[in-house]
Amino acid sequence: MAKLIDGKMISQQIKDELKEKVAALKETGKEIGMAVIQVGNDPASSVYVGNKKKACEYIGIRSESYELPEETTQDELLSLIEKLNADEKIHGILVQLPVPKHIDEDTIIKAISPKKDVDGFHPQSVGALSIGQPGFVSCTPAGVIQLLKRTGIEIEGKECVVIGRSNIVGKPMSLLLLRENGTVTITHSKTKDLKEVCKRADILVVAIGRPKMIDASYVKEGAVVIDVGIHRDENNKLCGDVDFDSVEPIASSITPVPGGVGPMTIAMLMYNCVEAATMFD
Ligand code: GUN
């Protein structure tokens, strides 16, 4: 029986710590502002954006919401970002991804000032992480590190295997585990003998994007298993990239879906926003 890593509880802890910090900053006359931009009305994006705005409200961060029509041009979006980059009342800028096809995602990410890049997607933020300099870290992998640390799971010296090499999760996840002195292997869809490599892991982070792909045959007895995936299964129930029922009996600790990694992303976004307001002002 694995110990469940409770992301709901840990994310709440982080949000409560931030709420206190934001209240103390308010006492000194400082208010934190975040701009949340959505282009088009993809329903999943609307849910994420709504949750981000709710979290801001809970913590005491003023959020400015920009709900732009699908037809918004790249230049219009770039002018808005430019205006927000120059706005002293705005400390964090978030453009919800994906953006419509006629807008180039990389151009948008690069347009956001690295000082306000609370998603941690700007090449400067990614570069800073890779050479161990201060900068914003992508929220989901940062959340995974918090889950491990706050559950008392040691990373130093451990065999850490990351499945997935995306810019948002897999790559920054690997760099963060390395920064914590883990011995890190990055695997992906072309990895040979994936099962054998995964079975080496003391800490297995799964971000492959395939429902329930990782079953007990990929997992060493006693491993810590972190599931970054979120999908709907054949019964319309939420599930992860890990086959929970198969893996849970042999893991030492495991994140559930929902209630594991998911809630951490927004908590870390809020953390980055508070950092943005305190680091650069
Ligand atoms: N779309 C899916 N995840 C994310 C995220 O973490 N940030 C942004 N901006 N868009 C996303």
Boltz pocket constraint, residues with backbone or C-beta under 6 A from the ligand:
constraints:
  - pocket:
      binder: B
      contacts: [[A, 94], [A, 95], [A, 96], [A, 97], [A, 98], [A, 119], [A, 139], [A, 265]]
      max_distance: 6.0
